[in-house]
């Protein structure tokens, strides 16, 4: 499937950053984050700030920053988040999407990779912040959600399972190689586990496999990131195959 325009991704990044910031600014920093049980709101805020700074350096240096992370100089988490976002967006503005940047995805060493990644990173953590604040999760635009589903399946589940197969333990030693269909709206993907890693590819919309995960794009994206329960999507087909897919996506997104 074709990707989103970078101008659109940057617009989504700005919108979701503003929602994230608004949520953390009105929430006790020590409050728990229901969707990330090990985190407080201060942890969530600090994590996003560090991610923004890391990607800023990946672009500025053209290499992964080392040592990392830097010393914390701004004690206020929200102020540190503001500073990090300003640095990230300034770096994006100073470059074209095709310019070089260090990334973990070997086929794509460009600034554009991080524009997409940070838009998707931010929308998920924006949902975390809203849940922690006791707010309803703001709508996720369908185009951003569909792009996010594509990213989770192709980059996080498929690419990572090949590149860092050891992280998936015994799951890929003798996997069930029957395909799982993932479907939303007019978009569909086929996900197949092999001993060499997971394969994920665009598919004809519809269900022709032994298991199906389907639903509206926004809840499906949050479910893939373990931010929503099984009631947010429709699961059908072989329970063992669905359980394998759940295990694979859980490792890929942790």
Order of alpha helices (4+ residues) and beta strands (2+ residues): alpha-beta-beta-alpha-alpha-alpha-alpha-alpha-beta-beta-beta-beta-alpha-beta-alpha
